[in-house]
Amino acid sequence: MAKLTKPKCRVCRRLGVKLFLKGERCYSRKCALERKFSPPGVQGMRRKAKPSDYAIHLWEKQKLRKIYGVMERQFKLYFERANAQRKIPTGEKLLELLERRLDNVIFRGGLAISRSSARQLVNHGHVKVNGKTVNIPSYEVKPGDVIELKSKARNIPQVIQALETRPFVPSWLSTDFENLRIVVNSIPTRDQIDTPIKEELVVEFYSK
């Protein structure tokens, strides 16, 4: 997962969309896009020209990368995997692969306030998959997998905050908040993924 070295809210303002990089703050009035929906930089000094087709496609790809916190090289590998199969549209398969990342599943399942927080839980050895500790954020879950947080994780502030919030959990996952357990019910489909992205633009970006 990519590590952001610049202010996270600045990234959202630059791309013009909420990336939910700061957990609860993104849902509150403190969100930078709620207070000032404009790109960062000196006010009044921005170009007014209409963005090119290339820029539009690039921004959409960058948005998707930042949302899931994936480095450029790894993101391209995901795209190549998605493009290699012919069963479902490439864009939908790309989103499916990103959704099945372990750090994303912990976030989607409501046991972490953000994907970056979920990544920390995985990296620090707080997560088990089917009874075995997994410390790889990009680990790809499959239907029937059981993801659990170890008991000591219950005292982590970010986990406590997530348990208090209990956000919406998509139907392809089931969460037992009392036992800090997530069950993967099925492979996520496009209508179950609410990521604010136009995946066809990402496909077109790599097709040029």
SVG drawing of the C-alpha trace seen along z (x, -y; Angstrom):
<svg xmlns="http://www.w3.org/2000/svg" viewBox="-26 -35 32 56">
<polyline fill="none" stroke="black" stroke-width="0.4" points="0.0,0.0 1.3,-3.5 2.3,-5.7 1.1,-9.3 3.8,-11.8 1.6,-14.8 -1.4,-16.0 -4.3,-13.5 -6.9,-16.2 -4.8,-18.0 -4.9,-14.8 -8.7,-14.8 -8.9,-18.4 -6.5,-18.0 -8.5,-15.1 -11.9,-16.7 -13.4,-13.7 -13.5,-12.2 -11.0,-9.4 -11.9,-8.6 -8.3,-8.6 -8.8,-10.1 -11.6,-7.9 -14.3,-9.6 -13.1,-13.1 -14.2,-12.4 -17.8,-11.9 -17.9,-15.1 -18.1,-18.8 -14.4,-19.0 -13.8,-17.3 -11.7,-19.7 -14.1,-19.2 -17.0,-20.1 -15.4,-23.4 -13.7,-24.4 -14.4,-22.5 -11.4,-23.8 -8.0,-22.4 -5.0,-23.4 -2.7,-26.2 -2.8,-30.0 -6.4,-31.1 -7.0,-32.8 -3.8,-31.4 -5.2,-28.2 -5.6,-27.5 -9.2,-27.8 -8.6,-25.7 -10.7,-22.6 -8.7,-19.5 -7.6,-17.2 -8.9,-13.7 -5.6,-12.4 -5.8,-14.5 -9.4,-13.2 -8.3,-9.6 -5.2,-10.1 -7.1,-11.7 -9.6,-8.9 -6.7,-6.3 -5.0,-8.4 -8.3,-8.6 -8.7,-4.8 -5.0,-4.3 -5.3,-6.7 -8.6,-5.3 -7.1,-1.8 -3.6,-3.1 -1.8,-1.1 1.6,-2.0 1.8,-2.6 3.6,0.6 1.3,2.8 -1.8,1.0 -0.6,1.8 -0.2,5.5 -3.8,5.5 -4.9,4.1 -3.0,6.6 -4.6,9.4 -8.0,7.9 -7.4,7.5 -6.1,11.0 -9.5,12.6 -12.5,12.4 -15.4,13.4 -16.4,9.9 -15.5,6.4 -11.9,5.4 -12.9,2.4 -15.3,4.4 -12.6,7.1 -10.1,4.5 -12.4,3.2 -13.1,6.7 -9.4,7.4 -8.9,4.2 -11.9,4.9 -10.6,8.3 -7.4,6.9 -7.2,7.8 -6.8,4.2 -9.9,3.2 -12.0,6.0 -11.2,5.0 -12.2,1.4 -15.3,2.5 -16.2,4.9 -16.2,2.0 -13.3,3.0 -11.1,0.1 -11.9,-3.6 -9.9,-3.8 -7.9,-1.7 -4.6,-3.1 -5.7,-2.1 -6.6,1.4 -3.2,1.7 -1.5,0.9 -3.5,3.6 -2.4,6.1 1.3,5.0 1.4,5.2 0.2,8.7 -3.3,8.1 -5.1,10.0 -5.8,13.7 -7.3,15.3 -8.8,18.7 -6.9,19.0 -3.5,18.0 -1.8,14.6 -1.4,12.7 0.7,9.5 0.3,8.8 -2.2,6.0 -2.6,7.1 -3.5,10.7 -6.5,11.6 -9.5,13.0 -11.9,15.5 -15.4,16.7 -15.6,18.6 -12.6,16.9 -12.9,15.8 -10.9,12.7 -10.5,12.0 -8.7,9.4 -6.8,10.7 -8.2,10.0 -5.5,7.4 -6.6,5.3 -9.8,4.5 -7.9,1.9 -6.5,0.1 -8.1,-3.4 -8.8,-3.1 -10.6,0.2 -12.6,-1.2 -13.7,-4.1 -14.7,-1.8 -16.7,0.4 -18.5,-2.7 -19.3,-3.9 -20.4,-0.5 -20.7,-1.7 -22.6,-0.1 -21.2,3.4 -21.7,4.5 -23.7,7.7 -20.7,9.7 -19.3,9.5 -20.8,10.3 -19.3,8.8 -19.6,10.0 -18.7,6.8 -18.7,8.5 -16.1,11.1 -14.2,8.9 -14.8,11.3 -15.6,10.9 -16.8,13.6 -16.5,13.3 -19.8,14.4 -19.1,14.0 -17.0,12.3 -18.0,8.6 -20.0,7.5 -20.0,4.0 -23.4,3.1 -22.0,4.0 -19.0,1.7 -19.8,-2.0 -16.3,-3.3 -17.0,-6.7 -15.1,-5.9 -15.6,-5.5 -13.6,-2.4 -14.1,-2.6 -11.9,-5.7 -9.1,-3.8 -9.4,-1.0 -9.2,-3.6 -6.1,-5.2 -4.1,-1.9 -5.6,-1.1 -4.0,-4.1"/>
</svg>
